[in-house]
Amino acid sequence: MNGLMTVWSAVVDWLAHGALQATWWQVLLYTLVTTHITIAAVTIFLHRSQAHRSLDLHPIPQHFFRLWLWLGTGMVTKQWVAIHRKHHAKCETEEDPHSPQTRGIKKVLLEGAELYRAESKNGETMEKYGRGTPDDWIERNLYTRYSWQGVGLMLLINLFLFGAIGLTVWAVQMLWIPINAAGIINGIGHYWGYRNFEAADASTNVSPWGVIIGGEELHNNHHTYPTSAKFSIKKYEFDIGWGYIRAMEMIGWAKVRKTAPQLKLGQVKPVADDKTLEAVIAHRYEVMASYAAELRRACALELQHLKAQGAKNSARWTQMRLAERWLHRDDDKIPHGVKAHVVGAMAQSPALTKLVAMREELRQIWTRTNVSAEQLVVELQAWCKRAEDSGITALHDFSMKLRAVRA
């Protein structure tokens, strides 16, 4: 009888604390570490290495990430890669598997995992966009064939280590990617946040510090330079995923293939030439971001003049405040209810009207495909001359900067 009681006591003790007899903070630490490893595996292996080929991984981290994703998510590499590539190819259209612009933010936030599973059954998507992913014996006979057995094994491991609370740990691990990737990145990352660049889609940077989701927070940067292994662009931005990649690179476990081009300025040339044209086209996103900054400064100056005239809180003041917030954005990105105010602000300011018009003229230099390089150089030179002769300080200064751009 005493022996039976001893066994029963041991079982109860195991159910309460598991084999490790871990304290609550140790269980919490384990949960945070394992979910962060999952995030690292998604951003480094699935996203940057497999989907965009921005880096090559040594077999050691590659096989570790594949094993970990099998245990921690049950996701199949080919499916994830194919769906993500299609997202980039069809971004913000009806064919985009998970765009909040076409499906609604609520749908993507709450049903992102369901959207992923539905698209994973699309054979055409898998065939067209899933090429080049691992197709070895272990992928065919374990990771793909028994994709959900991995997460079942993770459940058993958690129960063994922590007892009954291991079920809660497992639930958090299983929800981590659907919430953070399917919900936050696919949803909020195309709906709310700040934009460094006017990418063609609605992508945003959710936060300048990419820690919790491994750098995926910098989603607008990624959509602007999708083949870059580094997501941070501005000096104040931080991409922890890039930190891990650099660490692996130093020990020979990773080789970076591409990062975003860095805009460099040299001596101001007397006139823009073919090298200037090449540099402007190569750095067109940075060039337009710099132009956007000039537009914001011009709006700020207009507000200062209005304040000096005692016109603060007037209708014109309200229009200019909205222009300061939205005028630097592309026309199709300005909310419909704001456009009339922005147009009204421009109508009161010839300088702003000129700045917006010349922004579109500048953009034509790299969007026109039926013009020779020699003709484009001539057009760039003409644009710079008009800017410098405009009498608008912002245009003059920007043209000088343009003539100093180096590839």
PEWOLIN-V183952 format. One record per residue. N is the residue number from 1. RES is the residue in one letter. PSI is psi in radians with two decimals (* if undefined). BURIAL is # if it has 24 or more other ideal C-beta (glycine too) atoms within 12 Angstrom, else .. D_CENTER is the distance of its C-alpha to the mean C-alpha in Angstrom with 2 decimals. Layout:
BEGIN
<<N,RES,PSI,BURIAL,D_CENTER> <N,RES,PSI,BURIAL,D_CENTER>>
END
This chain:
BEGIN
<<1,M,-0.76,.,62.96> <2,N,-0.65,.,61.64> <3,G,-0.73,.,59.68> <4,L,-0.71,.,58.07> <5,M,-0.64,.,57.15> <6,T,-0.76,.,55.64> <7,V,-0.79,.,53.49> <8,W,-0.69,.,52.45> <9,S,-0.68,.,51.60> <10,A,-0.68,.,49.48> <11,V,-0.78,.,47.59> <12,V,-0.72,.,47.01> <13,D,-0.69,.,45.88> <14,W,-0.73,.,43.44> <15,L,-0.58,.,42.03> <16,A,-0.64,.,41.60> <17,H,-0.23,#,40.14> <18,G,-3.11,#,39.52> <19,A,-0.50,.,40.53> <20,L,-0.28,.,38.75> <21,Q,0.74,.,40.32> <22,A,2.56,.,37.06> <23,T,2.98,.,36.87> <24,W,-0.66,.,34.34> <25,W,-0.48,.,32.21> <26,Q,-0.67,.,32.27> <27,V,-0.74,#,31.07> <28,L,-0.77,.,28.25> <29,L,-0.77,.,27.31> <30,Y,-0.75,#,27.43> <31,T,-0.78,#,25.15> <32,L,-0.72,.,22.51> <33,V,-0.80,.,22.80> <34,T,-0.67,#,22.71> <35,T,-0.57,#,19.71> <36,H,-0.63,#,17.81> <37,I,-0.67,#,19.04> <38,T,-0.78,#,17.72> <39,I,-0.77,#,14.16> <40,A,-0.72,#,14.71> <41,A,-0.69,#,16.19> <42,V,-0.90,#,13.37> <43,T,-0.67,#,10.59> <44,I,-0.89,#,13.26> <45,F,-1.07,#,15.59> <46,L,-0.84,#,14.25> <47,H,-1.10,#,10.76> <48,R,-0.70,#,11.22> <49,S,-0.88,#,14.99> <50,Q,-0.91,#,15.97> <51,A,-0.71,#,13.55> <52,H,-0.08,#,12.71> <53,R,0.62,#,15.71> <54,S,-0.21,#,14.21> <55,L,2.72,#,16.69> <56,D,2.40,#,19.95> <57,L,2.50,#,21.01> <58,H,2.64,.,24.63> <59,P,-0.56,.,26.36> <60,I,-1.03,.,26.72> <61,P,-0.56,#,23.09> <62,Q,-0.83,#,22.33> <63,H,-0.60,.,25.20> <64,F,-0.82,.,24.51> <65,F,-0.69,#,20.97> <66,R,-0.77,#,22.47> <67,L,-0.77,#,25.28> <68,W,-0.70,#,23.19> <69,L,-0.59,#,20.93> <70,W,-0.74,#,24.24> <71,L,-0.71,#,25.63> <72,G,-0.25,#,22.75> <73,T,-0.52,#,21.12> <74,G,0.13,#,23.40> <75,M,2.52,#,20.55> <76,V,2.25,#,21.67> <77,T,-0.85,#,19.62> <78,K,-0.71,#,20.57> <79,Q,-0.83,#,19.69> <80,W,-0.83,#,16.15> <81,V,-0.80,#,15.49> <82,A,-0.78,#,17.35> <83,I,-0.70,#,15.64> <84,H,-0.72,#,12.10> <85,R,-0.68,#,13.58> <86,K,-0.64,#,15.34> <87,H,-0.76,#,12.35> <88,H,-0.70,#,11.16> <89,A,-0.57,.,14.86> <90,K,0.50,#,15.77> <91,C,2.28,#,12.80> <92,E,0.33,#,14.31> <93,T,3.07,.,17.73> <94,E,-0.38,.,20.21> <95,E,-0.16,.,19.48> <96,D,2.18,#,15.81> <97,P,-0.42,#,16.34> <98,H,0.87,#,14.36> <99,S,2.17,#,13.56> <100,P,-0.28,#,14.71> <101,Q,-0.50,#,15.82> <102,T,-0.47,.,18.44> <103,R,-0.20,#,19.10> <104,G,2.46,.,18.86> <105,I,-0.65,#,16.79> <106,K,-0.72,.,19.67> <107,K,-0.80,#,19.80> <108,V,-0.69,#,16.22> <109,L,-0.78,#,16.48> <110,L,-0.42,.,19.95> <111,E,0.48,.,20.18> <112,G,-0.71,#,16.83> <113,A,-0.65,#,18.70> <114,E,-0.67,.,21.46> <115,L,-0.70,#,19.32> <116,Y,-0.83,#,18.06> <117,R,-0.67,.,21.71> <118,A,-0.76,.,23.02> <119,E,-0.53,#,20.87> <120,S,-0.31,#,21.73> <121,K,-0.02,.,25.32> <122,N,1.81,.,24.78> <123,G,-0.61,.,26.61> <124,E,-0.71,.,25.67> <125,T,-0.78,#,21.92> <126,M,-0.71,#,22.75> <127,E,-0.74,.,25.06> <128,K,-0.70,.,23.05> <129,Y,-0.10,#,19.57> <130,G,0.24,#,20.55> <131,R,2.61,.,22.58> <132,G,0.08,.,22.62> <133,T,2.87,#,21.74> <134,P,2.36,#,24.37> <135,D,0.68,.,27.70> <136,D,-3.08,.,30.16> <137,W,-0.80,.,32.86> <138,I,-0.54,.,31.01> <139,E,-0.80,#,28.10> <140,R,-0.67,.,30.63> <141,N,-0.11,.,33.10> <142,L,-1.15,.,31.13> <143,Y,-0.68,#,27.35> <144,T,-0.77,#,27.39> <145,R,-0.68,.,30.97> <146,Y,0.96,.,30.89> <147,S,-0.65,#,27.26> <148,W,-0.17,.,28.24> <149,Q,-0.47,.,31.02> <150,G,-0.82,#,28.56> <151,V,-0.48,#,27.44> <152,G,-0.68,.,31.15> <153,L,-0.67,.,31.95> <154,M,-0.67,#,29.40> <155,L,-0.80,#,31.24> <156,L,-0.68,.,34.55> <157,I,-0.79,#,33.34> <158,N,-0.73,#,32.21> <159,L,-0.72,#,35.51> <160,F,-0.76,.,37.49> <161,L,-0.70,#,35.87> <162,F,-0.04,#,35.79> <163,G,-2.57,#,38.06> <164,A,-0.61,.,37.39> <165,I,-0.30,#,34.46> <166,G,-0.48,#,32.70> <167,L,-0.70,.,32.17> <168,T,-0.73,.,30.10> <169,V,-0.80,#,28.11> <170,W,-0.72,#,27.50> <171,A,-0.72,.,26.44> <172,V,-0.75,#,23.76> <173,Q,-0.70,#,22.56> <174,M,-0.50,#,22.53> <175,L,-0.22,.,20.68> <176,W,-0.84,#,17.94> <177,I,-0.80,#,15.60> <178,P,-0.66,#,16.60> <179,I,-0.88,#,15.96> <180,N,-0.69,#,12.76> <181,A,-1.06,#,11.00> <182,A,-0.63,#,13.01> <183,G,-1.13,#,13.48> <184,I,-0.92,#,10.98> <185,I,-0.92,#,7.58> <186,N,-0.48,#,9.34> <187,G,-1.31,#,11.48> <188,I,-0.60,#,10.67> <189,G,-0.07,#,6.97> <190,H,0.41,#,8.96> <191,Y,-0.70,#,11.94> <192,W,2.53,#,12.07> <193,G,-2.90,#,10.86> <194,Y,2.76,#,11.01> <195,R,2.18,#,10.02> <196,N,-0.54,#,10.86> <197,F,2.57,#,11.23> <198,E,1.19,#,12.89> <199,A,2.77,#,10.97> <200,A,-0.41,#,13.24> <201,D,-2.95,#,11.29> <202,A,0.33,#,10.66> <203,S,2.54,#,6.88> <204,T,2.75,#,6.83> <205,N,2.07,#,6.16> <206,V,-0.64,#,8.27> <207,S,2.55,#,9.92> <208,P,-0.17,#,10.58> <209,W,1.77,.,11.87> <210,G,1.49,#,9.84> <211,V,-0.95,#,13.00> <212,I,-0.68,#,13.55> <213,I,0.46,#,10.67> <214,G,0.30,#,10.82> <215,G,-0.21,#,7.95> <216,E,-0.25,#,5.36> <217,E,-0.46,#,5.93> <218,L,1.06,#,4.21> <219,H,-0.61,#,1.36> <220,N,-0.69,#,4.50> <221,N,-0.75,#,5.32> <222,H,-0.74,#,4.02> <223,H,-0.45,#,5.70> <224,T,-0.73,#,8.27> <225,Y,1.28,#,9.09> <226,P,-0.43,#,8.37> <227,T,0.18,#,11.43> <228,S,2.33,#,10.81> <229,A,-0.27,#,11.48> <230,K,2.21,#,10.43> <231,F,-0.46,#,7.06> <232,S,2.46,#,9.28> <233,I,-0.94,#,11.10> <234,K,2.76,#,13.45> <235,K,-0.55,.,16.37> <236,Y,-0.04,.,15.72> <237,E,2.61,#,12.26> <238,F,2.26,#,12.50> <239,D,1.76,#,10.69> <240,I,-0.52,#,13.32> <241,G,-0.68,#,12.23> <242,W,-0.63,#,13.08> <243,G,-0.74,#,16.28> <244,Y,-0.70,#,17.27> <245,I,-0.77,#,16.77> <246,R,-0.68,.,18.94> <247,A,-0.76,.,21.46> <248,M,-0.60,#,21.78> <249,E,-0.65,#,22.13> <250,M,-0.46,.,24.98> <251,I,0.18,.,26.91> <252,G,0.29,.,26.41> <253,W,-0.08,#,24.13> <254,A,2.63,#,21.20> <255,K,1.98,.,21.12> <256,V,2.27,#,18.14> <257,R,-0.55,.,18.38> <258,K,2.50,.,16.01> <259,T,2.94,#,13.91> <260,A,2.46,#,12.93> <261,P,2.54,#,16.31> <262,Q,2.17,.,17.80> <263,L,2.22,#,19.76> <264,K,2.51,.,23.34> <265,L,2.39,.,26.32> <266,G,-2.58,.,29.93> <267,Q,2.51,.,33.24> <268,V,2.14,.,33.43> <269,K,2.62,#,35.03> <270,P,-0.73,.,38.05> <271,V,2.69,.,36.36> <272,A,2.42,#,33.12> <273,D,-2.93,#,33.75> <274,D,-0.57,.,32.23> <275,K,-0.64,.,30.27> <276,T,-0.77,#,28.87> <277,L,-0.81,#,27.86> <278,E,-0.76,.,26.11> <279,A,-0.71,#,24.21> <280,V,-0.76,#,23.28> <281,I,-0.74,#,21.97> <282,A,-0.58,.,20.04> <283,H,0.54,#,18.41> <284,R,-0.59,#,18.37> <285,Y,-0.73,#,14.94> <286,E,-0.67,#,16.14> <287,V,-0.80,#,19.53> <288,M,-0.53,#,18.48> <289,A,-0.67,#,16.54> <290,S,-0.68,#,19.86> <291,Y,-0.68,#,21.83> <292,A,-0.68,#,19.95> <293,A,-0.66,#,21.00> <294,E,-0.67,#,24.54> <295,L,-0.74,#,24.52> <296,R,-0.72,#,23.63> <297,R,-0.66,#,26.40> <298,A,-0.71,#,28.81> <299,C,-0.68,#,28.28> <300,A,-0.68,.,28.85> <301,L,-0.71,#,32.09> <302,E,-0.69,#,33.23> <303,L,-0.66,#,32.80> <304,Q,-0.71,.,34.84> <305,H,-0.74,.,37.57> <306,L,-0.70,#,37.68> <307,K,-0.72,.,38.00> <308,A,-0.51,.,40.79> <309,Q,0.00,.,42.54> <310,G,0.36,.,42.48> <311,A,0.26,.,40.32> <312,K,2.45,.,37.77> <313,N,0.15,.,36.98> <314,S,3.02,.,38.43> <315,A,-0.67,.,36.94> <316,R,-0.64,#,35.94> <317,W,-0.79,#,34.26> <318,T,-0.74,.,32.17> <319,Q,-0.75,#,31.20> <320,M,-0.59,#,30.24> <321,R,-0.73,#,28.13> <322,L,-0.64,#,26.11> <323,A,-0.69,#,26.02> <324,E,-0.61,#,24.70> <325,R,-0.58,#,21.73> <326,W,-0.32,#,21.12> <327,L,-0.49,#,23.02> <328,H,-0.21,#,20.40> <329,R,2.71,#,18.13> <330,D,2.65,.,18.94> <331,D,-0.68,.,21.83> <332,D,-0.13,.,20.23> <333,K,-0.10,#,17.61> <334,I,2.20,#,20.54> <335,P,2.51,.,21.81> <336,H,-0.70,.,25.16> <337,G,-0.21,.,27.09> <338,V,-0.41,.,26.11> <339,K,-0.74,.,26.90> <340,A,-0.67,.,30.65> <341,H,-0.71,#,30.34> <342,V,-0.74,#,28.16> <343,V,-0.68,.,30.71> <344,G,-0.68,#,33.47> <345,A,-0.72,#,32.10> <346,M,-0.64,#,31.95> <347,A,-0.47,.,35.48> <348,Q,-0.06,#,36.73> <349,S,1.77,#,35.18> <350,P,-0.57,.,35.99> <351,A,-0.78,#,33.74> <352,L,-0.71,#,30.60> <353,T,-0.76,#,31.78> <354,K,-0.73,#,32.23> <355,L,-0.77,#,28.85> <356,V,-0.74,#,27.07> <357,A,-0.75,.,29.42> <358,M,-0.42,#,28.97> <359,R,-0.76,#,25.17> <360,E,-0.62,.,25.58> <361,E,-0.69,#,28.26> <362,L,-0.73,#,26.10> <363,R,-0.56,#,23.31> <364,Q,-0.38,.,26.11> <365,I,-0.59,#,26.72> <366,W,-0.07,#,23.81> <367,T,-0.32,.,23.60> <368,R,2.24,.,27.27> <369,T,-0.09,.,28.03> <370,N,0.39,.,31.81> <371,V,2.46,.,32.73> <372,S,2.78,.,33.81> <373,A,-0.67,.,32.25> <374,E,-0.73,.,35.50> <375,Q,-0.65,.,35.37> <376,L,-0.63,#,31.80> <377,V,-0.77,#,33.00> <378,V,-0.74,.,35.83> <379,E,-0.65,#,33.56> <380,L,-0.72,#,31.30> <381,Q,-0.74,#,34.51> <382,A,-0.69,.,35.77> <383,W,-0.78,#,32.60> <384,C,-0.72,#,32.88> <385,K,-0.75,.,36.57> <386,R,-0.67,.,36.07> <387,A,-0.77,#,33.46> <388,E,-0.39,#,35.81> <389,D,0.02,.,38.80> <390,S,-0.36,#,37.18> <391,G,0.08,.,38.34> <392,I,2.07,#,34.91> <393,T,-0.76,.,33.85> <394,A,-0.74,#,30.08> <395,L,-0.73,#,30.60> <396,H,-0.85,#,33.02> <397,D,-0.66,#,30.83> <398,F,-0.68,#,27.79> <399,S,-0.69,#,30.05> <400,M,-0.72,#,31.35> <401,K,-0.67,#,27.90> <402,L,-0.67,#,27.19> <403,R,-0.15,#,30.38> <404,A,-0.04,#,29.31> <405,V,2.38,#,26.02> <406,R,2.60,.,26.25> <407,A,*,.,24.44>>
END
